[in-house]
Amino acid sequence: MQSTATFQGQQSTPALASAYENPLPVNEFNKILYDANQVFVRNHPPTAAFERAIFFGWHCAINDCKFCYMSTQPKEASGKLALRSTSSILAEVIITKELGWQSGFFSGGINAKNPKQFRELLSYVTAITNEKVWVNIGPIARRHLELYAPYVCGVVGSIETVNPAVHDFVCPSKPASPYVKMFSAADTLGLKKAMTLILGIGETIDDFLLLEKFIHEHRIDKLHIYNLIPHDGTYFEGAQPPSVEYQAVWIAKTRIAFPSLDIQAGIWEDKTEDMHLLLLAGANSISKFPALRKFGSSAAHEFEAEVQRAGRMMQGSLTTMPKRDWNAIVDALPFDTPLKEGIREKLHTYIKTMQE
């Protein structure tokens, strides 16, 4: 078996699959979910969190990953920095904290901010959260990791797929080796390591063995596992996204192989009715749900019902706004007045949207 550390392999174009359905017979599917859930309950509390990743901008210096919307944009357009205001980002951080959501990684695309700017943003964020955060900004050099270390608990490598041929084709300008180097640097600094995996881009369930090897080799602490979203204009336009059952099998196999691993599953609002399968398969948390826009909606209520259906307790809420003195929360922040006033304005705008 070839090492997945560098993803060396013969380049080939993966077939555009029409569907990724449940790869197991019903009885085997039910059995693997049962086994995975038993492993979960022996190693984790019976809770489920909504995890919200926060993006500080929409920019990528690569823009040719074939599943990504940015690949549809002209190079000059995707190269223009599209950054959110600091006040907008921090208002979202406050909402995430006060609603009891789990803080996901901070991301903005490769080279979206320079190291000094990013360190300053991290210092603001951790002043609100009172805890260190995950970062997902592409491969980070050791010298920059040292700069961020006071505010960072771990780094995320956008590995996307562990199939060498699929990786070469789907992410031609984003090799895995710089992320592997980042993982090694993270080890020396005592930082945790996470990786992303996207299903439905040419892999098969047989590739789980490659995932298992990669997690073992690099001592991965957390896995973010998503299904393909076939954006218009991309190579995958018109493709059938993988089924929730297909995603659940990947999660279940991972949970059984790695009892203590933190597994975060991404799911969109049109798939919430089957979300309990991902939790029964062993996911710790769920992401990708548009929580601000869909707060209190029928989909949000369904999300919380699915958590209960899986025998878990929901951390935080997607349906009930807590009673807070939002102005007092902003006033207590250790920031200058102009920044606090900007945060206050954005915070009330977000809350108004959530309550409509």
N, C-alpha and C positions, 0 to 999 in steps of 0.2 A: 504494500500500500504506500502510495506516495505521501510525503509529509504535507499536511495542510498548513504548516507554518508559513510557507512561501507560496503556496498554491501553484506550484509548477505543474504543468500538465499540457497535454496536447490541446490546442485551441480547436474548438468546434462550435458550431451554432446550434444551441439547443432548440428542439422543436417547440413551437408555440402550442402549448397544451390547451385543449379546449375546455378541460375541467380537471380539477383535483378533488376527487370525491373520497369518501371513506375507503381507505385501502384494506380494511379488514371486514370479514363477515360479522354480522351483528353480534353473535355470541362472543367472538373474540374481542370485538370492540367493547362490549359491556364488561368483559373480564379485565381488560387492560385498564379501563377507567376505575374499576373497583380496586385493583391492585395499587394503582397510582394514588388513589384517594387514601388508602390505608397507609401508604408510605407518608403521605402529606400529614395526616392527623397524628402520626407518631413523632413528627419532627417540627411541626409548626403550629402556632395557635389557630383556633377555628375562626379566623377573620379573613376579610377580603377588603382590599383598599382600591379606591379609584386613584390611579397615578396620573398626574398631569405634568407632561413635559412643557417647558416654557421656552419659547423661541425669541431670541433678541433681534432676529432679522431674517430676511429671505435673500440669501446670496450664496453662490457657490463658485469657487474658482475652477471647478472641474466641469460640471454640467453635462456629462455624457453617460451617466448611469441610465440604462435603458428603461428602468421602471419609474424614473423620477420625472416629475413635471418640468423641472428645470432643463431637462434634455430637449424640451420642445422650444426653448427660447434661444434666440440668436446669442452667440457667444458674447457680443458686446453688451447685450441687454442683461444677461445673467451675471456679467462681471460688474455691473453697477451696484454699489452698496445700497441695500434697501433695509435700513435699520429702524427698529422701533425706538421711541423715546425711552429714556431711562425711567421716567415717571410711569409710563404705561406698563413697563415690565414689572416694576416694583409694586404697582397696584395689583397686578395679577398674582404676585407672590403673596401679598397680604390675603387676598381672597382664598388662595390655595391653603394657606395656614389656618385661617379662621373657619373654613368649611370642613376642616378635618381631612382634606385630601392628602395623599402622599405626594411629596415633591419629587417629580421625576428629574430627568437630566436637563441641563441648560444647553441649548444648541442654537446655532445660527448659520450653519454652513461653514465650509472650510475657508479660512482666511477672512471671515466676516469682520473681525475686530483685531486690532493689534494687541500684543500681550499686555501692555500697560492699561489699555482701555478695558480689557477683559478682567484683569485683576481688580480694577476699581469697581466694576459691576459686581463681581463676586463678593467684594467686601460689603457692598450695599445689601446684597441679597442675604448674606449670612447674618447681617445685623438685624434683619427681620425674622429669619427662620430660627436663629440661635442654634443652628446646626450646619455642618458642612454639606456640600452638595455634590452631585454627579455632574460631570461635564462631557459633552459630546460635540467636539469642534474639529474633528479630523485628527490625524496623528499629531501628537504634541511632543516636542523635543524635551529632553530631560531638563534643560535649563529653564524652560517655561513651566514645566511641572513643579520645579522647585519654587518658582515665583507664585504659583497658584496654591501650593500645598497648604497654607494656613486656612484656606477656605474650601478645600476640595476633599471629599471622602473617597472618590473613585473616578476612573476614566472609562469612557465607553468607546469601544472600537466598532466602527460601522463595517463589520465583516460581510454582512448581507447573505452570503451563501458559502458553504464549505465544499461545494463541488468545484474542482479546479477549472474544468472546461466552461462551466456555466459562469463562474466568476470572471474568467478572462473575457468572455463575450459580453456579459451584462454590465460589468464595471471595468471597462478597458483602461481607464486612467486612474483607478483607485486600487492599487495592489494591496494585498494584506500585509506584506512585510513591514511597512512603516508602523502599522498598528501593533504587530508582534514586538517590534522594537520598543514601542511605547509601553506595552505590557511589562516588558523586562525592566524598564525604568521605573514603572509604578511599583514593582516588587521591591526595588531597593529603597523606595521612599515610603513604603508601608501603605500604599494606596490600594483600594479595591479595584477590580477589573470586571467590566461588563462587555457584552457583545450583542450586536443586533443580527437577527436572522429573518429574512423575508422568504415566505413560502409561495410557490406558484410561479417561479421564474425559470423553471427548467430542471429543477432537482427532482428526485424521487424519494420515496420513503426509505429506500436502501441507503441513501446518503446519511442516514442517522449515525451510522458507524463513524463517518468522518466528523460529524458534530461531536460525538462522544470523545473521539480522540483529541479533537481541538480543545475541548473543555478541560480534559485531563492534562494535556501538555502545557497549557497556559494558565491552569488553576483559576479558571473563570469563576467569579463570585455571583454573577447575575446574567440572566439571559432575557433579552427583549425579543419576543417572537411574534411577527406580524404576518398577515396575509397580504398578498399583492392587491393593490388598488390600481386597476388598469386605466390610467389617465389618458384622456383624449390626446392624440398626437404623438404618443410614445410608441415604442415598439410593441407594447402589450395592449394597445388600444383594441377593444372588442373581445379581449380574452375573458374567459369565465374565471372569476376569483375562486380560490380554493374554498372548499366547504369548511364549516366550523368543525365538522368531524375530522377532516384531514388535519387541521391545526391541532385538534385535541389529541390525536394519536402522537404527533410529534412531542407535545407537552408531556403526555403520559410516559412515553419512552424516556424522556429526559428526567422526569421526576423519579422514576424507578431507578435509573442509573445514578442519579445525583440527589439523594434524599434531602440534603441541606441547602441546595442551590436556590437562590431567589429567582423565581420565574415570573416574568411580567408578560401578559398576553395583550396584544392590541386587537380591538374589535370596534367596528363602526356601528352607528346607530341602527342601521337596518338589519343587524345581526344579533341584537340584544336578546331576542327571544330564545336563542340557543346558548347564551353565555354560560349557563350553569355547567355545560359540558366542559368548558375550559377550566372551570374551578374544580370540578370533580377529577379532571385530568391532573390537577396538581399545581395550577397557577396560583401565585400568591396575590397578584394584583392585576387589574385590568386598566388599559389605557386607550387612547384614541377617541373616546367618546367626547363629542363637542359640548363640554359641560357648561360653558358660559351661555352659549346660544340655546342649548336644550335644557337648561336648568328648570326643574319643576314640570317638565313635559311628560307626556305619556311614556315616551322612550326612557326617560329618567326613572320614572316609577317602575317600569319593567326591569331596568337595570338592577334596582334595589331588590325587586322580587326575585330575580334570578340568583342573587347572592343568597337569599334565604332558601331558595329551592335547592341550592347546593349544600345546605347545612352550615352556612357561614354567617357571621355577624358583620354587617357593613360598618366600615370605619368612615366616619364623616357622613355627609349627606349630599345627594344630588337633587333633593326635592324640598328641603326645609331650610329657609334662611335663618341663621342664628341671630339672636338679638345682640347687637353690638353697638357700642358708641364708636362709629367709624372715625369720627373727627378726633376723638380722644386717642385712638390707635395711631392716627397719623401724627398728632401733636407730640406723641411720646417718642417718635423716631429720632435717632441721633443725626439728623441731616440738616442742611441749611434750609432757610425759609423758602427760597424759590423752588427747591426740589420738593419739599413737603407740600407746597401748594399745588404743584403739578400732579403729585401723587393723589392728593385729595380730589382734584377735579376728575382724574381718570377713574379713581375708585368709585365715585358716585355714578359715573357714566356706566361702568360695568354693572354695578348693583341694580341700577334702573333697568338695564337690559335684561338682567336675570329675573327681575320681578314682573316684567311685562307679560 
